[in-house]
Amino acid sequence: MSNLESQADIGIIGGSGLYSMSGFDAQDEVRLETPFGEPSDAYIVGTLEGKRVAFLARHGRGHRISPSELNFRANIHGMKQLGVERILSVSAVGSLKEEHKPLDFVIPDQFFDRTRGRISTFFGGGVVAHIAFADPICPQLADLMEKSCAAAGVTGKKGGTYLCMEGPAFSTRAESNVYRQWGMDIIGMTNLQEAKLAREAEICYVTLAMVTDYDCWHEGHDAVTIDEIISNLLKNAENAQKTVREAVKNMPKSRTCECGSALKHALLTSKDAIPQAAKDRLKLLIGKYL
């Protein structure tokens, strides 16, 4: 499907436990084809708190797609096709610090990559681009999300580092303890690639990380049952919906960040050296610079 301009202004990506978003008005299922393949599922497009929003279940409804199998490029490009300028990404994580308790929310401002072989760029194939990624989270959205947690009555902590691991198995105890020595805050399997691709797509991006349990470093880890984890997932999903609704309701009209011009000085390839196939593939991303 071609670009469906401005069907939505805000994108929501739901992770483990959050496969739908309540409170949508006039919602439609929109299935997209992208130059990078199929997204995880149909986008649920509708109105939430008076704003046009597109929701995507990251792992597909029914949780069918593992982290290593996700087509991150298609998921983010699909948001761009819908006209999305801001993405609120919700993700279940484990805690690497005592202070981040189960049912707490963390709004990380840094990522550390421990994945292997994932495609986390739209570029290549004749086009070279190097985005600035020192600060991977949109500061405007991070501030908004912190305030939204408070308004929703949820413990939300802004700042910290999300370690993105490959999975699908969880960490060994040795790995978990090393990550703690490195000063990492939380651990998950998905959000780094989303953040990089959102930046390349000039879309603002923030992670709302929902702590389900402590990682295996914690002395109480082995006593945690599957029932407890599922209970935390469900409670977190309920709190995440409240927080996201607050964020959507109070979303500023204009962007004051630099996310919307991330590619302005990033493209290194001469315009006349870019193959036509690459121009076609990347038209939605780089067309305005050509």
N, C-alpha and C positions, 0 to 999 in steps of 0.2 A: 504494500500500500504506500502511496506517496505521502509526503509531508501533510499532516492534518493540522495546519497552523492554528495555534492558540485554542486547541480543544481543552487544554488545562494549563494553568500557570504554576501549580505546585505538584510535585511528585512525592508519593510516599512509597517506600519499599519496606515491606513487612517481612521480618525474619521468623525464626522458629517460634511458634506459638501465636504469631499474628498473621493469619492467612486471609483476613478480611477486615474491613473498616466499617464500623457501625455509624449510622447518622448520615449516610449519603442520601441526597435527594436526586431524583431523575437520573439514576445511574445507568450506564450502558457498558456492555462488554465490547472492547475494541481489540481485535487481533491484528497484529502488525507483522509485516515482513520488513526486514532491515537489510542493508548491504552486508551485514555480518551474521545473518541467520535469524533464527526465531528466538524471541524472548522467552522467559520462563513460563509465561502464561498470558492470558488475555489481560489487558489493562482495564481496570474498573474505573470508568470516567464519569464524574458527576459533580454535584455541588455539596460542599461541606462548609458549614459556618459561613455561607454566602460566597465562598470562593470556588473556582473551578479547579478540581483536584483529580489526579490520576493515581490509582493504587495498583501496585504490583506485588504479588506474593513471590518473594525471591526464589523460594524452592519449589514453586508451583503449588497449587491447592492440593492438599493431601500429602505434601512434603515428599515429592518424587525425585528431586534433583539434589545430589550431594554437592558440597562446596566446590570440589575439584571439577565437577561437571558443569558448573554454571557458565552460561554464555554472558559474561559481564558486558561485553561490547554491545550485544543486541539489546540487553536490558536498558542500558544508558542511552543508546542511540534511539531506542523506541520512545523514551521520555523526551528526547530532543525533537523527534518527529511530531509529538503531540503539542509542542510549544512550551514545555516545562522549563522554567528558569531556576527553580529551587527544588532540591531533593532533601526530604527528611527521611533518613534511613534508620530503621529500628532493627536491633540485632541482639540476640541472646549471647551472653558472654560468661566466662568464668572469672573469678576474682583472684588476683595474685597478691593482694594486700589485705591484711586484717580489716583495715578501715573501710573497704568496699564490701559491704555486707549483702547477702542475698536479699533481693527485692529493692536494693538501691539502684539508682540510675546514674551512669557516668556519661559525661559528654566529653570524650577525649579530644585533645587538640593535636596529638601526634600519633603516627603509626610506625611500626617496626615490622619489616617484611621477613617472614620465615617460610614463604611459599616457594614452590619449585615449578618452573616451567609454565606458569599461567600467562595468558596474553592479557596485558594490562595497558595496551596502547592502541589507538585507532590508526597510528601511523606506521610507516614502512611501505614496501611495495612502490618505491619511487618518490616518497615524500618523507622528509626528515623534520621532526619538530621536537623541541626540548622545552617542556613547560617548567616554570618555577613551582617547586613543591615543598619548599622549606616549611610553610605553614599550610597543611593540607585541608584544614577545615575552614569554612567560611566564618569569619568572626562575627558577622551580623547575625547569622543563624545560631551560632553557639550562644550568644547573649540571649537571643529570643528563647532558645530551648531551656536555658537555665531558669528564666522567668516563668516559662510555661510549666516546668516541674513544680515550682513553688505554688503557682496558681492552682495546680491540680492536686496539691497536697502530697506530692511525692518527693522523697529525698533525691535531689539531683545535684551532682557535683561536676562543675566545669573544670576541665583540665585533666591531664594524664595521658599515658601512652597505651594504645591498643596494639598488642602484639598479634599479628595475623599469621596463623600457622596453616599448614597444608591440610591436615586431617586426612581422611575422616576419623581416624583414631585420635583419642585425646593424648595429651602429653604423657611421657614417662615422668616419674618422680624426679629423676635427675634433671630433665629438661625444665620442669616446672621450677625447681630450685635455682637453676641458672637464670631463668627469666626474672626471677625475683631479685637475684644479685644484680642484674642489669638495671633494675629499677622500673620494670614494666608494671603497669597497673591492672590491666585486664587482658584476657586472651579470647580470641574468636577466630573464625575461619573465612570471613567474607568481605570485610569492609574496605580493606586497602585498595583492591582493584576498582571498586566502585568509586572511591574518592579520586583516584588517578584519572579515570575515564571521565568523571564528571568535570574535573578541572579542564581536561582537553576539550570537552564539549562546551566549556564556558558556562557551566551550570553550578550554582552555589550548592554546597553539600555539607551536611552535618550528620553525625552518628549519635543516636540515642541508644546507648548500650545498657541492656537490662541484665543485671547480675542474677543468675539463677542459683549459683552455688560457688563454693571455693574450689579452685583447682586442686589437683592431687597433692600439692605440698602441704595442705592443711591437715592437722592431726584428726579433725573430725570428718574428713572427706569420705573415708570408707564406710562411715556410719550412715551416710545420706542414702536414702532409698529412691528408687525410680519414682515412686508415688510422690515423694517430697519434691523432687525436681519438676515433675509435671504440674504439681500444685503451684510451685513458684512460677513456672512458665505461664500458667493461666492467669495468676494474679498480676504478673508483670504485663501481660497482654492487655488486661483490663486497665491498668495504670497508664500504659503506653497510649492507649486510645484516648484517655482523658488528656494526657499531655500533648499529644499531637493535635487534638481538637483545639486546645488553647493556643498552640503555635500557629495553626492555620487561621484562627479567629483574629489573632493579633499580628499577623504577618504585615510588615511595612509595605507600602505600595511600591516604593522605589528601592533599588539596590544601591547601597553606599560602599560596597566592597569592590575589589578589582577582579572578581571571578569572571565577570562578563567580558573581560578583554584579555583573558589568559593566553590567547594565541597571538596577540598583537606583535610580540617580539620573539615568538617561539619558532616560527617557520624558518628553516634554514635553506630549503631547496629553492633555487631560482624558479620563478613562475614559468618561464619558457622551458624548463627542464622537467616539469611535472608531467608524467604520462596522462593521456586523456582518461584512461581507465581509473587512475587514482583520483583525478579531478571529479569524475562521476561518483566514485565511491564515497568521497569526502566532501561532496558539494555542500551538504547541510552544515558542516563544521567550518570549512575554510572558504566557502564561496564568497563571503563578504571581503576576504583579503585578496582575492584574485581579480 
